[in-house]
Each structure stands twice: as C-alpha cells, then as structure tokens.
Amino acid sequence: MMIFDEVAKTGSFTKAAEALGHTKSAVSQYISQLEADLGVRLLNRSTRRLNLTSAGQQLARRSEQLVSMLSVSVEEVVSQVAAPQGRLAITAPLAFDTGLVTPLIAELLREYPKLEPELTFTDERLDLLTHKLDLAISVGMQKDSSYHAILLGHISSILVASPEFIARHGTISPETLPQLPLITLPWQQGKTKVEKKNNSLALTSTAVVKINTSLGAMSAAINGLGVALVPKILVNQAISDGRLQQVLPDYNGEHRQVYALHSYQQQLPLVIRLLVERLKLRFALPL
C-alpha cells in the first residue's frame, strides 16, 4: 500500500521508485499486481504522466490514511524502545526492598519518568503469569523450569544481635552461642550452620524464636530477642547506625544464589534488560 500511496502522490513510477529505493520496473509490477488483485484499474497510464482513475482516487484517500496511521504506530514503537514507559511489575523478597530494588527503580524512574513501577515485596514466591509480573527476583535453587532464570549473583548471611542483648549476655563465643536464644527462619530450623575456613558451627539452641521472614528476624534481633542469621544486605544499615552488631564476624552463613525470573520467549524489553544488568552490577559488590 505504501508503494501505491507514493505513486499516487508523485504521479510517476520513476519518482516513486526513487523515493522508496525500488526499481521503476518493480514499482510498475506491484501496481499491476494490485490492480489484478482488486479487479479494477487504478491508473490511467500515458507516456508523460500517470492519472488516477475514480477507483484509484478513492483508494488513494484510504491508503494515505493507512500509511499515516502506520507511520504513527511505528514512531510510537520506536519511541517506546528508545524511552521505556508504562507498567513495570516486579516482585522481590522483603530483604531486597530498601537496600537493593527500590534504589535501582528510583534510578530508572529518573531516567525514564513515564515508567509505572508496581513493586511487590514478599518472601512468598509469586507466579509470574498468575500475578502478571514482568520480573521476579528469587533466592535459592529454582525448581520451576517453565521460566527463564538469569543468575544475578550471590548473597551471604551473618550473625547479628542487638547491643543490649550482647551487653546482657556478655561476649558471645562459639561455645556460648548454643546456650543463647536463637532467631530462626523456616529454612534454617534444625540444619543451619556457619563456617570459618574449615571449621563449621551448628546453630542449635534450646531457646528458639521462629519467624517467617528475614525482615521479621532482623526486627526481632533489634528488639533483643536473640541472635539471628540474616542476609548481610538486609542488616548493613542497622549495623551502621548501631541498632545491631555482628556476632562472631569470622563465621559466615551460607552463600545463596539470586536469580531474576522472566517468561519472555524473545529478547527482553529494554527496561528489563537495564534492570537486570544493574542488579548484576549491584550483586558484584560486597553484600
């Protein structure tokens, strides 16, 4: 249709071919094929100029509208690729809120103010399709192979307690730790250990406070309920402002892999690619 529209505007096969980057014979052949498909003559041909028939004039009016609409649509798509906009739905663990995901989303919003982020922070694994999510950040082994998983990096966990708790119980050592109240998360109960080079220390205690989220475990530790093994990225700020102190700093908890999950079958949208790359850079720093 673009070829016919250009011929109608210029009144010449030669000028239309030059404008479109085709040969004159290719343009002429296309118009002849179009006339054959429609069963009506669109052009009156002469040696000097092409004139539209009444049917050609009617089609030219329609083709101009269609070409204009197509041009606008293409511009909108190109513009969106160049400047991402619209809904961006992400889920991530609670521990990744203030120290990781939210600051990166703020960066993207400053660069692309037409983005509409929808952030869901939960330690529950939400299904991408059910919840209409663009990206899910997940910690640990991925058992669901129906989604594509991009390795972002690793996080480590450390032992922490409040200054008041430490003052009340005295210096904490590998020998005294089992005698102290321990704050545990669901995946830690009964099998967690911390390691120092070749030495490992099982986290066992007769007094256990069970909490279902890392954020809750941090809050419990701040309030003096016990010693918690939590992601370092979650408690960095609390350690900096004195609400928590690291316990047995020579010992480290497990290193867990962090993935970005998506359901896109083709190339990722630009804004998702940008976020994934920035997450990778962030995880490359000490967490």
SULFEN-V873842 format. One record per residue. N is the residue number from 0. RES is the residue in one small letter. BURIAL is b if it has 16 or more other ideal C-beta (glycine too) atoms within 10 Angstrom, else e. Layout:
n->N res->RES burial->BURIAL
n->N res->RES burial->BURIAL
//
This chain:
n->0 res->m burial->e
n->1 res->m burial->e
n->2 res->i burial->b
n->3 res->f burial->b
n->4 res->d burial->b
n->5 res->e burial->b
n->6 res->v burial->b
n->7 res->a burial->b
n->8 res->k burial->e
n->9 res->t burial->b
n->10 res->g burial->e
n->11 res->s burial->b
n->12 res->f burial->b
n->13 res->t burial->e
n->14 res->k burial->b
n->15 res->a burial->b
n->16 res->a burial->b
n->17 res->e burial->e
n->18 res->a burial->b
n->19 res->l burial->b
n->20 res->g burial->e
n->21 res->h burial->b
n->22 res->t burial->e
n->23 res->k burial->e
n->24 res->s burial->e
n->25 res->a burial->e
n->26 res->v burial->b
n->27 res->s burial->b
n->28 res->q burial->e
n->29 res->y burial->b
n->30 res->i burial->b
n->31 res->s burial->e
n->32 res->q burial->e
n->33 res->l burial->b
n->34 res->e burial->b
n->35 res->a burial->e
n->36 res->d burial->e
n->37 res->l burial->e
n->38 res->g burial->e
n->39 res->v burial->e
n->40 res->r burial->e
n->41 res->l burial->b
n->42 res->l burial->b
n->43 res->n burial->e
n->44 res->r burial->e
n->45 res->s burial->e
n->46 res->t burial->e
n->47 res->r burial->e
n->48 res->r burial->e
n->49 res->l burial->b
n->50 res->n burial->e
n->51 res->l burial->b
n->52 res->t burial->e
n->53 res->s burial->e
n->54 res->a burial->e
n->55 res->g burial->b
n->56 res->q burial->e
n->57 res->q burial->e
n->58 res->l burial->b
n->59 res->a burial->b
n->60 res->r burial->e
n->61 res->r burial->e
n->62 res->s burial->b
n->63 res->e burial->e
n->64 res->q burial->e
n->65 res->l burial->e
n->66 res->v burial->b
n->67 res->s burial->e
n->68 res->m burial->e
n->69 res->l burial->e
n->70 res->s burial->e
n->71 res->v burial->e
n->72 res->s burial->e
n->73 res->v burial->e
n->74 res->e burial->e
n->75 res->e burial->e
n->76 res->v burial->e
n->77 res->v burial->e
n->78 res->s burial->e
n->79 res->q burial->e
n->80 res->v burial->e
n->81 res->a burial->e
n->82 res->a burial->e
n->83 res->p burial->b
n->84 res->q burial->e
n->85 res->g burial->e
n->86 res->r burial->e
n->87 res->l burial->b
n->88 res->a burial->b
n->89 res->i burial->b
n->90 res->t burial->b
n->91 res->a burial->b
n->92 res->p burial->b
n->93 res->l burial->b
n->94 res->a burial->b
n->95 res->f burial->b
n->96 res->d burial->e
n->97 res->t burial->e
n->98 res->g burial->b
n->99 res->l burial->b
n->100 res->v burial->b
n->101 res->t burial->e
n->102 res->p burial->e
n->103 res->l burial->b
n->104 res->i burial->b
n->105 res->a burial->e
n->106 res->e burial->e
n->107 res->l burial->b
n->108 res->l burial->e
n->109 res->r burial->e
n->110 res->e burial->e
n->111 res->y burial->b
n->112 res->p burial->e
n->113 res->k burial->e
n->114 res->l burial->b
n->115 res->e burial->e
n->116 res->p burial->b
n->117 res->e burial->e
n->118 res->l burial->e
n->119 res->t burial->e
n->120 res->f burial->b
n->121 res->t burial->e
n->122 res->d burial->b
n->123 res->e burial->e
n->124 res->r burial->b
n->125 res->l burial->b
n->126 res->d burial->e
n->127 res->l burial->b
n->128 res->l burial->e
n->129 res->t burial->e
n->130 res->h burial->e
n->131 res->k burial->e
n->132 res->l burial->b
n->133 res->d burial->b
n->134 res->l burial->b
n->135 res->a burial->b
n->136 res->i burial->b
n->137 res->s burial->b
n->138 res->v burial->b
n->139 res->g burial->e
n->140 res->m burial->e
n->141 res->q burial->e
n->142 res->k burial->e
n->143 res->d burial->e
n->144 res->s burial->e
n->145 res->s burial->e
n->146 res->y burial->b
n->147 res->h burial->e
n->148 res->a burial->b
n->149 res->i burial->b
n->150 res->l burial->e
n->151 res->l burial->b
n->152 res->g burial->b
n->153 res->h burial->e
n->154 res->i burial->b
n->155 res->s burial->e
n->156 res->s burial->b
n->157 res->i burial->b
n->158 res->l burial->b
n->159 res->v burial->b
n->160 res->a burial->b
n->161 res->s burial->b
n->162 res->p burial->e
n->163 res->e burial->e
n->164 res->f burial->b
n->165 res->i burial->b
n->166 res->a burial->e
n->167 res->r burial->e
n->168 res->h burial->b
n->169 res->g burial->e
n->170 res->t burial->e
n->171 res->i burial->b
n->172 res->s burial->e
n->173 res->p burial->e
n->174 res->e burial->e
n->175 res->t burial->e
n->176 res->l burial->b
n->177 res->p burial->e
n->178 res->q burial->e
n->179 res->l burial->b
n->180 res->p burial->b
n->181 res->l burial->b
n->182 res->i burial->b
n->183 res->t burial->b
n->184 res->l burial->b
n->185 res->p burial->e
n->186 res->w burial->e
n->187 res->q burial->b
n->188 res->q burial->e
n->189 res->g burial->e
n->190 res->k burial->e
n->191 res->t burial->b
n->192 res->k burial->e
n->193 res->v burial->b
n->194 res->e burial->e
n->195 res->k burial->e
n->196 res->k burial->e
n->197 res->n burial->e
n->198 res->n burial->e
n->199 res->s burial->e
n->200 res->l burial->b
n->201 res->a burial->e
n->202 res->l burial->b
n->203 res->t burial->e
n->204 res->s burial->b
n->205 res->t burial->e
n->206 res->a burial->e
n->207 res->v burial->b
n->208 res->v burial->b
n->209 res->k burial->e
n->210 res->i burial->b
n->211 res->n burial->e
n->212 res->t burial->b
n->213 res->s burial->b
n->214 res->l burial->b
n->215 res->g burial->b
n->216 res->a burial->b
n->217 res->m burial->b
n->218 res->s burial->b
n->219 res->a burial->b
n->220 res->a burial->b
n->221 res->i burial->b
n->222 res->n burial->e
n->223 res->g burial->b
n->224 res->l burial->b
n->225 res->g burial->b
n->226 res->v burial->b
n->227 res->a burial->b
n->228 res->l burial->b
n->229 res->v burial->b
n->230 res->p burial->b
n->231 res->k burial->b
n->232 res->i burial->b
n->233 res->l burial->b
n->234 res->v burial->b
n->235 res->n burial->e
n->236 res->q burial->e
n->237 res->a burial->b
n->238 res->i burial->e
n->239 res->s burial->e
n->240 res->d burial->e
n->241 res->g burial->e
n->242 res->r burial->b
n->243 res->l burial->b
n->244 res->q burial->b
n->245 res->q burial->e
n->246 res->v burial->b
n->247 res->l burial->b
n->248 res->p burial->e
n->249 res->d burial->e
n->250 res->y burial->b
n->251 res->n burial->b
n->252 res->g burial->b
n->253 res->e burial->b
n->254 res->h burial->e
n->255 res->r burial->e
n->256 res->q burial->b
n->257 res->v burial->b
n->258 res->y burial->b
n->259 res->a burial->b
n->260 res->l burial->b
n->261 res->h burial->b
n->262 res->s burial->e
n->263 res->y burial->e
n->264 res->q burial->e
n->265 res->q burial->e
n->266 res->q burial->e
n->267 res->l burial->b
n->268 res->p burial->b
n->269 res->l burial->e
n->270 res->v burial->b
n->271 res->i burial->b
n->272 res->r burial->e
n->273 res->l burial->b
n->274 res->l burial->b
n->275 res->v burial->b
n->276 res->e burial->e
n->277 res->r burial->b
n->278 res->l burial->b
n->279 res->k burial->e
n->280 res->l burial->e
n->281 res->r burial->b
n->282 res->f burial->b
n->283 res->a burial->e
n->284 res->l burial->e
n->285 res->p burial->e
n->286 res->l burial->b
//
